[in-house]
Amino acid sequence: MAYGLWLRAIFSHPSPQPGNLPHVTPILPKRHQLGLPLDQLILDQPPSAEAIEMDVLFVGAGPAGLAGAIELARLAKKDQEQGGGLPDLNIGVLEKAGALGEHSLSGAVVNPRAFRELFPELSDGDFPFKDPVKRESVYLLTAGKSVRIPTPPTMHNQGFYTASLCEIVRWLGAKAEELGVNVFTGFPAGALLVDGSTVKGRRSRWYATARSSLVMTIRPGLVNSVESESERLSPIQLNSG
Ligand SMILES: Cc1cc2nc3c(=O)[nH]c(=O)nc-3n(C[C@H](O)[C@H](O)[C@H](O)COP(=O)(O)OP(=O)(O)OC[C@H]3O[C@@H](n4cnc5c(N)ncnc54)[C@H](O)[C@@H]3O)c2cc1C
């Protein structure tokens, strides 16, 4: 159905009556949604002199950020071993959760392909998986009963493993740290620091209650910096973000 027709179908839907479908919140087209508060997210501010330098900073210690940091650390190491001339890279991963995996709360069925590619030296038994998928069934649920249907082609999980995403993230975090990656938990990235059109860094918002906050800055050439702001912020300011 064309987009316009689809919208008209939603808005012209009769008011819900008892026994009818529950109320559906209309989906607002993007042009009617509030804009991003860019003045809060992009700050035209220079890095501080107290910054701790890093070369590359990943925001978010989910599977993607950690896998990226691991791969980058390995590539840098390989380049050095082959005499490529790359200096030691200071790689950071910024995570808003208080501890790795705390914001990754899901059981999962995992395709092992990415793990095999990222850790070719390991076997499936080394990965943080539970059990291989042995059988699968898909059911259509109605108000009163369930009907088994053939598994749609995109939902086949044969060859995959059950796992806990939280455990996967912790395991990847440990692997990243073994490679020298700095993982900063409890620090949400709050804003980009820019100079004109150049991103210079990131500033974290205060998130938990008993940790210092961080300012991350990026210099040209992928150099990031981290500084502690805890000395300058009172506990009340810290808690109010
Ligand atoms: C209910 C549910 C079930 C799922 N089941 C499966 C499954 O069975 N199999 C499967 O393969 N996939 C599944 N997925 C998808 C899978 O979880 C995602 O594809 C995967 O987690 C994406 O990884 P990511 O690293 O890109 O993002 P995320 O896992 O979302 O990680 C992002 C991280 O960034 C952090 N973060 C966010 N904003 C900031 C910030 N401003 N500053 C600092 N840190 C920040 C978050 O706390 C989080 O730790 C499921 C997802 C959901 C929601």
The ligand as an ORCA input file, in Angstrom:
! r2SCAN-3c Opt
* xyz 0 1
  C      14.289     -8.048     22.574
  C      15.427     -8.297     21.641
  C      15.733     -9.595     21.288
  C      16.787     -9.849     20.397
  N      17.093    -11.130     20.081
  C      18.121    -11.384     19.266
  C      18.495    -12.720     18.961
  O      17.871    -13.665     19.422
  N      19.573    -12.919     18.148
  C      20.284    -11.892     17.615
  O      21.260    -12.122     16.892
  N      19.957    -10.610     17.883
  C      18.892    -10.344     18.688
  N      18.566     -9.053     18.966
  C      19.295     -7.992     18.284
  C      20.609     -7.742     18.989
  O      20.384     -7.546     20.358
  C      21.238     -6.503     18.350
  O      21.397     -6.703     16.978
  C      22.606     -6.198     18.930
  O      22.536     -6.086     20.336
  C      23.120     -4.907     18.323
  O      24.389     -4.657     18.874
  P      24.944     -3.190     18.965
  O      26.271     -3.268     19.614
  O      24.828     -2.539     17.640
  O      23.909     -2.406     19.865
  P      23.444     -2.672     21.401
  O      23.490     -4.130     21.743
  O      22.153     -1.964     21.483
  O      24.566     -1.940     22.218
  C      24.635     -0.552     22.276
  C      25.349     -0.193     23.563
  O      25.584      1.215     23.549
  C      25.266      1.733     24.800
  N      24.916      3.135     24.584
  C      23.849      3.629     23.936
  N      23.900      4.970     23.919
  C      25.030      5.329     24.579
  C      25.623      6.578     24.902
  N      25.087      7.736     24.541
  N      26.796      6.578     25.599
  C      27.371      5.418     25.966
  N      26.850      4.210     25.694
  C      25.690      4.171     25.001
  C      24.110      0.865     25.296
  O      24.015      0.892     26.719
  C      24.524     -0.515     24.788
  O      25.322     -1.206     25.717
  C      17.524     -8.782     19.855
  C      17.216     -7.476     20.221
  C      16.183     -7.240     21.105
  C      15.859     -5.824     21.496
*
